[in-house]
Each structure stands twice: as C-alpha cells, then as structure tokens.
Amino acid sequence: MATRAQSGPLSQAGSAGVAVLATGGVASGPGPGRPGALQDETLGVATVPSQWRAVQGIRGETKSCQTASIATANASAQGRSHVDAQVQTEAPVPVSVQPLSRYDVPRLAAFLRRVEAMVIRELNKNWQSHAFDGFEVNWTEQQQMVSCLYTLGYPPAQAQGLHVTGISWNSTGSVVACAYGRLDHGDWSTLKSFVCAWNLDRRGLSPRQPSAVVEVPSAVLCLAFHPTQPSHVAGGLYSGEVLVWDLSRPEDPLLWRTGLTDDTHTDPVSQRGKVGVECTTWARCPLSPSWPCTPSSQVVWLPEPGHSHRFQVLSVATDGKVLLWRGVGAGQLRLTEGFALVMQQLPRSTKLKKHSRGETEVGATAVAFSSFDPRLFILGTEGGFPLKCSLAAGEAALTRMPSSVPLRAPAQFTFSPHGGPVYSVSCSPFHRNLFLSAGTDGHVHLYSMLQAPPLTSLQLSLKYLFAVRWSPVRPLVFAAASGEGDVLLFDLQKSSQKPTVLIKQTQDESPVYCLEFNSQQTQLLAAGDAQGTVKVWQLSTEFVEQGPREAEDLDRLAAEVAT
C-alpha cells in the first residue's frame, strides 16, 4: 500500500503552508487562496524488479559422494573354567614321649663309659688317615681322551712365516695370548711381528681373527700376562727391550717400556718360565745357521717387597745381567735392582767347562721362581748347567758392565749340566726342592735343590726340547714340547721312563716351541709351533684329578735322592 497527498496550487499556499507543517498543526481553516487539508489516499502496490539479480542469477551446484559399503561383523566368546580342589590331611597323631623317669640312666651311663675309649680310638685313626688326601669331588663330565678344542692363528703373521715364540694365559684363564717372531736364522732386527690374544669365552669365537692384535716393529720373542691384571701383558723384543701392553686399549696399548739405555740388555728378550711373565730369547747357533737359536733372555713379573698388589718386571739375558724394573710415569720402566752372572763367582758345586780368558759373563736362557720362596729362582744357562739364585744376595758382582745401580752376584749353587744349553726350567708347585729342566740334548732332568746330580734323566726326543712345565694340579704330571712336533704328557705315577700320552701337534714335524697349562681352567693346555699355530688341548680326566697318595709319592721321590 502507498499513500499519496493530493496537491494544490503551490503558488497560492506560500509560506503559510510551510508554517503549518512546521508547527505540526493545521491551518485555521480554508480560506480564499488556501489549499484544503492533506488527504490520505490508498493506491496499488508498485513493484520495481531488480535488474542486478537478473543479471547475476543464482549459481549453485549439487555434488554427492558415496563410500564403500561398511562391513560389520559381530563375534562373541564365552569361556568359563572352574576347578575345585581339596586336600585333607590326616589328623596328627601325638608322639608318645616316654617319661624320663622310665629311662635306665645308670645303665646308659655305664654303656657310654664302656665304649668311650673305643670311639675316641677310632676317631683318632680316621683323623690320621690319608685315604682321602687330595680328593676333591668333581661334578664335571669325565673326559676320556685328549682332544684339540681350538686351532688358533693370525694369517698376516703366518704369511710372513713367523713362529709362535711364547704363550700365556691371563689371570682369569679365559684369554690366551701368543707372541709372533722367529726362532731360527734370519734378520730379526727388521722383522715386524705381532702379539695376538683370543678370548675363548666370547660367543662367536673366530680362530683366525684374534680379539686383540698389537703390531710391534721388532720381533717379539716372549710373552706373559700380569698375575692379577687380566689385560696387562709383558713381552721381550729382539732389540733387548721389555714392553708392557694393555690389550683393553686397542688404539694405544703400550703402557711401559725400558727404552734403549746403558741399563737395558744388549741381547734379545724372550719368554720361558713360571711366575708372572717369563721370556727367553735365542741367539743364532754358530754351528749351523739352519738350527734353531739358543735362548738368550727372559722376563718375569714379581711382587714388590711389602706390596703384594704391586709388581715389578725381572729380566735376564745372555749378556749376563738380571734386572728388576718398576713402572713409573710417562710410560717408562725404571731400573731398581741389578745382578750379574760372572763365571769367576759361580759356586763350584760341579765340574764346569773352563772358559777362555776374558769370557766372564754367563748367559741366562731360562728362569723359574720357587712357589715357596719368592726370593729363590732357578736359571738355565747357555753352558747347560742350572743355577740356584737368590734376590737376597748381597755380594757385589765382579763386572764392568755399565749400570745405574750396583750389580750383585745372585748365584748360590750349581747343578750338573745337560749336554747342551738349557732351554726351559720349571719349579714344582707341590715340592719346594724339586724342579725340571730341558734343553738341546733332548733330555728332561728332574733335580733336587739339595744336591748337584739330577734325580733322574729322561730322553724324550732325538732333537731339541724347547719347553717343560709342571702341571698346576697334578704333583707327578708334567708336559714337554719337542723339536719333532710333539707335546708329551708324563705321569710319573704310571711310568718314569716313557710318556703317558704323545700328542702330535704338527704333521710335518716342525718344532713346538712353547706350551702353558691353564691354572684356572685346569683341563686346558696351549701349545705354539713353528707353523704360527696355537692349539688348545683339552686334557683327559686322568691328567686333572689328583690321586689319593700322589703328594706322598712326590715326597718319597724327593727323599730318595736326598738321602
């Protein structure tokens, strides 16, 4: 609806109409020349269509989508388990206790008095019996045969034709290490060699890949682990130096070295012996360049006096010197004590070969310390005669060899000689006076420290014997390594003339240069040969379990020669 006002002649209305509108009122009335009142008028609806909407229009699109049909499944499970169990014990029956008054006390006392002497006599007999001496319960499986557990080697060393010159087990008995060098003719001074170790307890052991390898610019002729530090090992070089390595530090394993000074040996250092680290070096045989060399020196770990947890290194050589070294800062082994073997000061316990004038030094080739006296040790010599020596000796040595410390004369007793240089000595761990020696004459001598002649002499080989070792668990058992490629096991309780077991280490009869029993895992024996191979042998039970009277038999054997 719209309202429209009907218009009149505006010219006649003038300002009066405006005034009426302004005042919101109505004129006083119509009059001449005035328009009438405004009238409301209703008209029809006027529409104006939008041209813009027509132009723009309404844009719309319809789209849809449909997902794949939804698969549904219903599953149900119902389980129920019910078990009833009952236990019923019988009603306890009271134990009838006889009243004390019903015991015949006088008769019981008389019986105890009557048998008292008999019971005490039988108890004393049992206490004094030796029927079970040395017997230990062994729950391990019985091993009837000697068998080879591992054949170890380092291909780069074997490719150079290097020999295994020394073997040692670490203090835990789980790691075996070997030294690579040469024990025959050749230019040792420029020979690069290796120290290798295998952890036999490690999973996935690779016999051709050692767990630790140390490259050494000079031939290593001996090796032995620290008595208490499982990763520390000492070795002797052809240069005469003694070195100590830490195999747990593959990037920088060298701990200490003696260096090349006036104090160091003028002959090579290598390994043989029993306590700590022992080494033996070999000098070229002047009679035949194809023969193996003779030992020229050794090193040994020894506890410092008053400090059982700290150790020194003792070294001996064919230059006649016996030296004690202590590890100090900056990686150095410092000389603390020194001894010299001089022919003129040797005890004349037996007839010795006379030496030409001016030949005074006695070359040491092997060393072994007593298990009962830490100051007492046995030296093998180039002259073939073993020497009993002591670290407590105080006599000054008659020598002009240079040294930063005073040199003393250690020899106390001279034993009857072998037919050639002594290559190895070993002190009994079960008897304070017994020791073994082996040498170029193919014989093993059993000596008592109380007399010069040997207790017995056994010819084990037509060639050299390079090593001999007492068993750490059997008083009458020892092993020897021969130049014919054999490892010989002796049980003196069974035979004193021939080996109980002969093990063929090398098929081409190349020499076996070194061997060591494992003092922790006593069924293991390691041996190294000229093929660069280390073989770990598992011994049969008879070589591990001590007999009931074996210690008595050893005492009887020692007493027979002492009387």
Salt bridges, closest charged atoms under 4 A:
GLU41 OE2 - ARG4 NH2 3.84
ASP84 OD1 - HIS82 NE2 2.87
ASP104 OD2 - ARG107 NE 3.79
GLU122 OE2 - LYS125 NZ 3.84
ASP133 OD2 - HIS130 ND1 2.41
ASP184 OD2 - HIS163 NE2 3.87
ASP184 OD2 - ARG182 NH2 2.85
GLU215 OE1 - LYS192 NZ 3.99
GLU241 OE2 - ARG257 NE 3.05
ASP246 OD2 - HIS232 NE2 3.61
GLU304 OE1 - ARG310 NH2 3.06
GLU304 OE2 - ARG326 NE 3.18
ASP319 OD2 - HIS265 ND1 3.18
GLU337 OE1 - ARG408 NH2 3.00
GLU359 OE2 - HIS355 ND1 3.25
ASP373 OD1 - ARG375 NE 3.40
ASP441 OD2 - HIS418 ND1 3.14
ASP441 OD2 - HIS443 ND1 3.97
ASP486 OD1 - LYS504 NZ 3.03
ASP491 OD2 - ARG474 NH2 2.95
GLU516 OE2 - ARG469 NE 3.04
GLU542 OE1 - LYS494 NZ 2.20
GLU550 OE1 - ARG474 NE 2.68
GLU552 OE2 - HIS130 ND1 3.95
ASP553 OD1 - ARG556 NH1 2.62
ASP555 OD1 - HIS431 NE2 3.70
